[in-house]
Amino acid sequence: MTLREATPTELAAWDDLVWANPGGPDLYQLDSYARFKAPAWRARRLVHEHEGLPPVHALYLVRRLPPFGELWYCPMGPRVPDADHARRCVEDLRTGEVGRPFLVVLEPSVPATGPQDRERLIASIPGMRSVPDLQQGQHTVVVDLRPSEEEILAGFRQRARRHLRKTAEAVVEHRTDAEAFAIMWDLFSHTMERAGVDFRSREYHQGIWRDYIDAGMGHFVLARPRPGGEVEAGAFVVHHRELGYYKDGGSLRTQDSNGLQYRVQWEAMRWCRERGVTDYDMYSTPPSWLADDPGHKAHPLVQFKTAFAPIVDHVGTMQLVLRPRVVRAWDLVGMPVHRRLAERTPAGMFF
C-alpha cells in the first residue's frame, strides 16, 4: 500500500481523476472546493494505491493549529465503495509517508444500511472515533434523471405530483444577478429562522453562492406563483458534469407559496437534466432509519424530499486519532479556542 503526492500530470487532470474514483465523484473533492476553502485550509492532493484495487485520488484539506500541529480533513472522502477499501486508506495515513497530523477527519463514501455499518467500521479501525456528521450529504435523496421526464414524474410520490399540478401556472426563473442574491437570502434566512435551525451569516452563505456562480457551477431557481406575482420560493442549485445538488432553499408561508418548492425542485431538475446531469442530490435528510423521528434536526424536510426519491445513506463523518495526548488537549482547550477565533471571519470557519 502507498500514499503519495499526486504527480504534476495528475494535478493537471485532478477533476477527471476524482470523477473516476472507485466510490464515485463528489464536488467537495474537486479543485474548485479547494479554492473555496483557501487560504484558511491548504489543499493536498494525495493518491491511495493498493495492489489489485483502483487508485483513490483524495483531496485533503490541511490546517496548521499551533501548538497542536496539523489537522487534516478529507471532505466527503476518500471516495471508496466499501468498508475494506476504506480501512486500507486509513492504514495509509498511519504510515506518515506524507505527513503526521494529530487528527484526520474522514467521510468515506461507504454505503450504510443501518447504524451498525458505521459502528462496525469504526470499531474495526484502531484510533477511529465517531463524531457528528459535518457535511449534510451523508444521508440524502438522489433523483435519477436518466429516464424520460414522464418516467421521472411517475416515480415521484403522489403528493409531489399533486403539488406540481397545483403550481402549473408558476413562473420559474434561473438567475445569477445581484437582486437574486438578496431575494434568495430573504427566503433562506426566514425559512431557517421559522424552522428554528442554526445557520451561518449572510456574508458566509452569499460568499459560497458567489464562489459557485463564479466557477460556472451554480445559480438561483426562483418561483412566482403566477405571472406578475412576487417571488415566494427559491433554491440555490449547483451542478458539474453529471452531478446536480440542491444546496439551499427557502419559501414564504403563504397560501400562494404552498407547494411552490415542489415546482422549484422539478424545474431545477429539468434544467440540470437538459445539461447532462444524471444524478440530482437533494442534500440532507435524516438517516433512513431515523426518518420518522421528529426530534432529528432534518426531520422537517423529510416529507418534502422523500416525495421525489428514497433516502440514500453513507457511514458518515469519523475521526482518526493519530496522536492521542495531543488530541485530548485539542478537545479540551484547542478546539473551543480555535473555533471562536475562526468564526470571526467566514473564510476561516471550521469545516
C-alpha positions in Angstrom: 0.0 0.0 0.0 1.1 3.5 -0.8 0.1 7.1 0.0 1.8 9.6 -2.2 1.5 13.1 -3.5 -0.2 13.5 -6.9 2.2 14.0 -9.8 2.2 17.1 -11.9 0.3 15.2 -14.6 -2.3 14.1 -12.1 -2.7 17.6 -10.7 -3.4 18.9 -14.2 -6.1 16.3 -14.6 -7.3 16.2 -11.0 -11.1 16.6 -11.5 -11.1 13.9 -14.2 -9.3 11.6 -11.7 -11.8 12.4 -8.9 -14.6 11.6 -11.4 -13.0 8.1 -11.9 -12.7 7.2 -8.2 -14.0 3.8 -7.3 -16.5 5.2 -4.9 -17.7 7.8 -7.4 -17.2 11.5 -7.6 -18.1 14.3 -5.2 -18.0 18.1 -5.7 -16.2 18.5 -2.4 -13.2 16.6 -3.8 -12.7 18.9 -6.8 -10.2 21.7 -7.3 -13.0 24.2 -7.1 -13.7 23.2 -3.5 -10.0 23.5 -2.6 -10.1 27.1 -3.9 -13.2 27.9 -2.0 -11.6 26.8 1.3 -8.3 28.7 0.7 -6.4 30.3 2.3 -7.7 29.0 5.7 -7.2 25.5 4.5 -4.2 24.3 2.4 -5.0 21.6 -0.2 -3.1 18.4 -0.5 -4.0 16.1 -3.4 -2.9 12.6 -2.4 -3.2 9.2 -4.1 -4.0 6.0 -2.2 -2.6 2.9 -4.1 -3.3 -0.7 -3.2 -2.5 -3.8 -5.1 -5.4 -5.2 -7.0 -7.6 -2.1 -6.5 -8.1 1.1 -8.5 -6.3 4.2 -7.1 -8.2 6.6 -5.0 -7.5 10.3 -5.6 -8.3 12.2 -2.4 -8.3 15.9 -1.6 -7.1 16.5 1.9 -7.5 20.0 3.4 -4.8 20.8 5.9 -4.9 23.3 8.7 -2.0 24.1 11.0 -3.1 24.7 14.5 -0.3 25.8 16.8 0.8 24.4 19.2 -1.0 21.1 18.3 0.2 20.5 14.8 -1.8 19.7 11.6 -5.4 18.7 11.4 -6.4 17.1 8.1 -9.9 16.8 6.6 -11.0 14.7 3.6 -14.3 16.3 2.7 -16.8 13.6 1.5 -13.9 11.2 1.1 -11.9 9.2 0.4 -14.2 8.0 -2.4 -14.2 4.2 -1.9 -17.0 1.7 -2.5 -16.8 -0.5 0.6 -15.5 -0.7 4.2 -12.4 -2.9 3.3 -11.1 -0.3 0.9 -11.8 2.4 3.5 -9.7 0.6 6.1 -6.8 0.3 3.7 -6.9 4.0 3.1 -6.9 4.7 6.8 -3.8 2.4 7.2 -2.0 4.6 4.6 -2.5 7.6 6.9 -0.8 5.8 9.8 2.5 5.4 7.9 3.4 9.0 8.0 4.7 8.8 4.4 3.3 12.2 3.5 3.0 13.8 6.9 1.9 13.2 10.5 -1.2 15.1 11.5 -2.5 14.8 15.1 -6.1 14.2 13.8 -7.7 13.3 10.4 -11.4 13.9 9.7 -12.7 11.4 7.2 -16.0 11.0 5.4 -15.6 7.8 3.3 -18.3 7.1 0.7 -19.2 3.7 2.1 -22.9 2.9 1.8 -24.8 2.1 5.0 -28.0 0.1 5.5 -28.2 1.0 9.2 -26.2 2.4 12.2 -24.5 -1.0 12.6 -22.5 -0.4 9.4 -20.9 2.8 10.8 -20.4 1.2 14.2 -18.6 -1.9 12.7 -16.3 0.2 10.5 -15.3 2.5 13.4 -14.8 -0.5 15.8 -12.6 -2.2 13.2 -10.0 0.6 13.0 -7.8 1.4 16.0 -7.9 5.1 16.9 -11.1 5.8 15.0 -13.9 7.6 16.8 -17.4 8.6 16.0 -18.3 12.3 15.7 -21.4 14.2 14.4 -21.6 14.5 10.6 -20.1 17.6 9.2 -21.4 17.5 5.6 -25.1 17.2 5.3 -24.9 14.9 2.3 -24.1 11.8 4.3 -27.8 11.0 4.2 -29.7 12.3 1.2 -32.2 11.8 -1.6 -30.8 11.3 -5.1 -33.1 11.6 -8.1 -32.1 9.6 -11.2 -32.5 12.0 -14.2 -31.7 9.5 -16.9 -35.2 8.3 -17.7 -37.7 10.4 -19.7 -39.5 13.3 -17.9 -42.7 11.2 -17.9 -40.9 8.3 -16.2 -39.2 10.6 -13.7 -42.6 12.1 -12.8 -44.2 8.7 -12.5 -41.6 7.8 -9.9 -42.5 10.7 -7.6 -44.9 10.2 -4.8 -48.4 11.3 -5.2 -48.0 14.5 -3.1 -45.2 15.7 -5.3 -47.3 15.2 -8.4 -50.3 16.9 -6.8 -48.3 20.0 -5.9 -46.8 20.1 -9.4 -50.3 20.1 -10.9 -51.3 22.8 -8.4 -48.4 25.1 -9.4 -48.7 24.6 -13.1 -49.1 28.4 -13.6 -46.0 29.3 -11.7 -43.3 31.3 -13.3 -39.8 30.0 -12.7 -36.6 32.0 -13.3 -33.0 30.8 -13.5 -30.8 33.7 -12.3 -27.4 34.8 -11.1 -27.9 38.6 -10.8 -27.4 40.7 -7.7 -31.1 41.1 -7.0 -31.4 37.3 -6.9 -28.8 37.1 -4.1 -30.9 39.4 -2.0 -34.2 37.6 -2.8 -32.6 34.2 -2.0 -31.2 35.4 1.3 -34.5 36.7 2.5 -36.2 33.4 1.6 -33.5 31.2 3.0 -32.9 33.2 6.3 -36.6 33.5 7.1 -37.2 29.8 6.4 -34.3 28.8 8.7 -35.5 31.1 11.5 -39.0 29.8 11.1 -37.7 26.2 11.5 -35.5 27.1 14.4 -32.4 25.9 12.6 -29.0 27.5 13.3 -27.3 28.9 10.2 -24.3 31.0 9.3 -24.1 34.6 8.4 -25.3 36.3 5.2 -21.7 37.0 4.3 -20.8 33.3 4.6 -23.7 32.0 2.6 -23.6 34.6 -0.1 -19.9 34.1 -0.4 -20.4 30.4 -1.1 -23.1 31.2 -3.7 -20.8 33.7 -5.4 -17.9 31.2 -5.4 -20.0 28.6 -7.2 -21.5 31.1 -9.6 -18.1 32.5 -10.5 -16.9 28.9 -11.1 -19.8 28.4 -13.6 -21.3 25.8 -11.3 -24.2 27.5 -9.5 -27.4 29.5 -10.0 -30.6 30.5 -8.3 -34.0 29.0 -9.2 -36.8 31.5 -8.1 -40.5 30.9 -8.5 -43.6 33.2 -8.6 -47.0 31.6 -8.1 -48.3 33.3 -11.2 -47.2 35.9 -13.8 -46.8 39.3 -12.2 -46.6 37.8 -8.6 -43.8 38.1 -6.1 -41.0 35.5 -5.7 -42.2 33.2 -2.9 -39.9 30.2 -3.2 -36.4 29.6 -4.4 -33.3 27.4 -4.3 -29.6 27.6 -4.9 -28.5 24.7 -7.2 -25.0 23.6 -8.0 -24.1 21.4 -11.0 -21.0 19.9 -12.5 -20.8 17.3 -15.3 -23.4 14.7 -14.4 -24.0 15.8 -10.8 -26.6 18.3 -9.6 -27.0 19.5 -6.0 -29.9 21.3 -4.2 -27.7 23.4 -1.9 -30.0 25.9 -0.1 -33.7 26.8 -0.3 -36.5 28.8 1.2 -40.1 29.9 0.8 -42.7 32.2 2.3 -45.5 30.7 4.3 -48.5 31.9 2.3 -51.4 30.3 0.6 -49.8 31.0 -2.8 -46.5 29.5 -1.8 -48.0 26.3 -0.6 -46.4 23.6 -2.9 -44.3 26.1 -4.8 -41.0 24.5 -3.6 -42.0 21.3 -5.4 -42.2 23.3 -8.6 -38.8 24.9 -7.9 -37.2 21.4 -7.5 -38.8 20.0 -10.6 -37.7 22.9 -12.7 -34.2 22.7 -11.2 -34.1 19.0 -12.2 -35.3 19.7 -15.7 -32.7 22.5 -16.1 -29.9 20.1 -14.9 -31.2 17.2 -17.0 -31.0 19.4 -20.1 -27.3 20.0 -19.3 -26.4 16.4 -18.9 -26.9 15.9 -15.2 -27.9 12.3 -14.4 -28.0 12.4 -10.6 -29.7 15.2 -8.7 -28.8 15.2 -5.0 -31.3 16.9 -2.7 -28.7 17.2 0.0 -29.5 16.4 3.7 -32.1 14.2 5.3 -32.1 12.2 8.5 -30.7 8.6 8.2 -33.4 6.4 6.7 -33.7 4.6 10.0 -34.5 7.9 11.7 -36.8 9.3 9.1 -39.8 9.1 11.4 -38.0 10.7 14.4 -39.5 14.2 14.9 -36.5 15.1 17.1 -34.0 14.9 14.3 -32.8 18.3 13.1 -33.5 17.4 9.4 -37.0 15.9 10.1 -39.0 18.9 8.8 -37.7 18.3 5.3 -38.2 14.5 5.2 -41.7 14.5 3.7 -40.7 17.1 1.1 -37.5 15.4 -0.1 -38.7 11.8 0.0 -41.6 12.8 -2.2 -39.0 12.7 -5.0 -37.0 9.5 -4.2 -35.9 7.3 -1.2 -33.1 8.2 1.2 -29.6 7.1 0.4 -27.3 6.5 3.4 -23.5 6.5 4.0 -21.4 5.8 7.1 -20.8 9.4 7.8 -18.1 11.5 9.5 -15.4 10.0 11.7 -12.1 11.0 13.2 -8.8 9.1 13.1 -6.7 9.9 16.2 -3.0 9.6 15.5 -1.6 11.5 18.5 -3.9 10.7 21.4 -2.3 13.0 24.0 -2.4 15.9 21.6 -6.0 15.2 20.7 -7.0 15.2 24.3 -5.6 18.6 24.7 -7.2 19.7 21.4 -10.6 18.5 22.5 -10.3 20.2 25.9 -8.7 23.5 25.0 -7.7 23.9 21.4 -11.0 23.2 19.5 -13.1 25.7 21.6 -10.5 28.5 21.3 -9.7 28.0 17.6 -13.4 27.7 16.7 -14.1 31.1 18.4 -11.2 32.7 16.6 -12.1 31.2 13.2 -15.8 32.3 13.4 -14.7 35.9 13.3 -14.0 35.5 9.6 -16.3 33.4 7.4 -13.3 32.2 5.3 -11.8 30.7 8.4 -14.9 28.8 9.5 -14.1 25.2 10.6 -15.5 22.8 8.1 
